[in-house]
Amino acid sequence: MNTENTESAGRGGADRGELDALRAAFPPERRLPPLGWDGVRAFERAQGIVLPEPYRTLVAEICDGFTEGPADVDGLIPVASVPEDWGCDQTQRVLSKPFPLTEAWVWEDDLRPYEEIEPLIDEVSNHGSVVLGTDGCGMYWHLVVTGAERGRIWNISDVGAAPYGVAFGHPVTGSGFAGWVTQWAAARRPWFDVVV
């Protein structure tokens, strides 16, 4: 199992203030049932990872998905799912392989032949992250679970990938799951419309 984080034993180590903010952002009437700690640990064992906090505790104790939320088209999808419009076979996804990027990459502007960059694009979309949801039009929100960007939110689209935070006009300290949800909850607008 990936040991990048020591949260694998027992209950999570999420900050209680962040969890309170998450509970407020996800009203109970739209929450999907949480997995429970046994379910989260089983998922982590099967994938060879440990989910980052506070997402880990959210999925275990609060909800494993939400019918309306940060990813406005489908809401927050369950941890083991991908959006209905996901283009590739889910068996291609390997969460234990490190997410390959540390900075934004617009492959639409990459001058290399597509045959050369296609395998790299597949890695960005399928390795080292859980898909949180979609804003539609080929825009997907990912939470990185392995690699140097672990714990950060990335937007991956049909033209490129960028970390949430600086690329979206938000401070780096708000680039994790709690910051992403808090920004959505404050704005109650689609992510691509949020201006700080």
C-alpha positions in Angstrom: 0.0 0.0 0.0 1.1 3.5 -0.7 2.6 4.9 2.5 2.7 8.6 1.5 0.3 9.4 4.3 0.0 7.9 7.8 -3.8 8.1 7.9 -4.3 4.4 7.1 -5.0 3.2 10.6 -8.4 3.5 12.2 -10.3 6.8 11.9 -9.1 9.6 9.7 -7.0 12.5 10.9 -9.1 15.3 9.3 -9.2 18.7 10.8 -12.6 19.1 12.7 -13.0 22.6 11.4 -12.7 21.4 7.8 -15.2 18.6 8.5 -17.7 21.0 9.9 -17.4 23.2 6.8 -17.9 20.1 4.6 -21.0 19.1 6.5 -22.4 22.6 6.0 -21.5 22.5 2.3 -23.3 19.2 1.8 -26.8 19.3 3.2 -28.0 15.8 4.4 -31.0 15.6 2.0 -28.6 15.4 -1.1 -25.9 13.3 0.4 -25.3 9.7 -0.8 -24.7 7.3 2.1 -21.1 7.3 3.5 -19.0 4.1 2.9 -18.0 3.8 6.6 -14.4 3.2 7.7 -14.5 -0.5 6.7 -15.6 0.4 3.2 -13.0 3.1 2.9 -10.2 0.8 4.1 -11.4 -1.9 1.7 -11.3 0.5 -1.2 -7.9 1.7 -0.2 -6.5 -1.8 0.1 -8.0 -2.7 -3.3 -6.4 0.3 -5.0 -3.1 0.3 -3.1 -3.6 3.9 -1.8 -4.6 6.0 1.2 -7.1 8.8 0.3 -6.1 12.3 1.4 -7.8 14.0 4.2 -10.4 15.5 4.6 -11.9 13.7 1.6 -11.1 10.4 3.3 -13.2 11.2 6.3 -15.9 12.8 4.2 -16.4 9.5 2.3 -16.2 7.4 5.5 -18.4 9.5 7.8 -20.4 12.2 5.9 -21.2 11.1 2.3 -19.8 9.1 -0.6 -21.2 11.5 -3.2 -23.6 14.4 -3.4 -26.4 15.0 -6.0 -25.5 18.6 -6.5 -22.2 20.3 -5.8 -18.7 21.4 -6.8 -18.8 19.5 -10.0 -22.1 21.0 -11.1 -23.2 18.6 -13.8 -23.2 15.3 -11.9 -22.5 16.6 -8.4 -19.8 14.9 -6.3 -19.6 11.3 -7.6 -18.8 8.3 -5.4 -15.2 7.5 -4.8 -15.2 4.3 -6.9 -17.0 5.8 -9.8 -16.4 7.9 -12.9 -18.9 10.2 -14.6 -21.3 8.7 -17.1 -19.6 10.4 -20.0 -16.1 9.0 -19.1 -14.5 8.1 -22.3 -12.1 5.3 -21.5 -12.5 1.9 -19.9 -12.4 2.3 -16.1 -9.9 -0.7 -15.9 -7.3 1.7 -17.4 -7.3 3.7 -14.2 -4.5 2.8 -11.8 -4.8 4.9 -8.7 -1.6 3.6 -7.2 0.5 4.9 -10.1 1.7 8.5 -9.3 -0.2 11.3 -10.9 2.4 12.4 -13.6 2.1 16.2 -13.6 3.4 19.0 -11.2 2.5 21.9 -13.4 -0.2 22.8 -16.0 0.0 21.2 -19.4 -2.0 22.3 -22.4 -1.6 19.4 -24.8 -3.7 21.1 -27.4 -0.7 23.5 -27.8 2.0 20.8 -27.6 3.9 20.6 -30.9 4.8 16.9 -30.5 2.9 14.4 -32.7 -0.3 13.2 -31.1 0.9 9.6 -31.2 3.7 10.7 -28.9 1.6 12.6 -26.4 -1.5 10.3 -26.4 0.0 7.9 -23.8 0.9 10.8 -21.6 -2.6 12.2 -21.8 -4.0 8.8 -20.8 -1.7 8.8 -17.7 -2.8 12.2 -16.7 -6.5 11.2 -16.9 -6.2 7.7 -15.4 -3.3 7.5 -12.9 -3.0 8.7 -9.4 -6.4 10.5 -8.9 -10.0 9.9 -8.1 -12.5 11.7 -10.3 -14.7 14.0 -8.2 -17.1 15.0 -11.0 -17.5 17.0 -14.1 -18.5 20.5 -15.2 -19.5 19.0 -18.6 -17.9 19.7 -21.9 -15.1 17.3 -21.2 -14.0 19.1 -17.9 -13.3 16.8 -15.0 -12.3 17.5 -11.4 -9.7 15.1 -9.9 -8.3 14.7 -6.4 -4.7 13.5 -6.7 -4.1 10.5 -4.4 -0.5 9.6 -5.3 2.5 11.4 -6.4 4.0 14.9 -5.8 0.6 16.6 -6.1 -1.2 14.4 -3.6 -4.1 16.1 -1.9 -4.5 18.8 -4.7 -7.4 19.3 -7.0 -6.8 19.3 -10.7 -9.0 20.2 -13.7 -8.4 17.9 -16.6 -10.2 18.6 -19.9 -10.0 17.6 -23.5 -7.3 20.3 -24.1 -5.1 20.1 -21.0 -4.7 19.9 -17.3 -4.2 22.5 -14.6 -4.0 22.5 -10.8 -6.8 24.2 -9.0 -5.5 27.1 -7.1 -3.1 29.5 -8.8 -4.4 28.5 -12.3 -7.9 29.4 -11.2 -7.0 32.6 -9.3 -7.1 31.0 -5.9 -4.2 30.8 -3.3 -2.2 27.6 -3.2 -3.4 27.1 0.4 -6.9 26.5 -1.0 -5.9 24.0 -3.6 -7.0 20.9 -1.7 -10.4 19.3 -1.3 -11.6 21.5 1.6 -10.6 24.7 -0.2 -12.2 23.6 -3.4 -15.5 22.8 -1.7 -15.4 25.9 0.4 -15.0 28.1 -2.6 -17.9 26.4 -4.4 -20.1 26.7 -1.3 -19.3 30.4 -0.9 -20.0 31.2 -4.6 -22.7 28.6 -5.4 -21.7 29.0 -9.0 -20.1 26.7 -11.6 -16.3 26.5 -11.1 -15.5 28.0 -14.4 -17.5 31.2 -13.4 -15.9 31.7 -10.0 -13.9 34.9 -9.8 -11.9 35.9 -6.7 
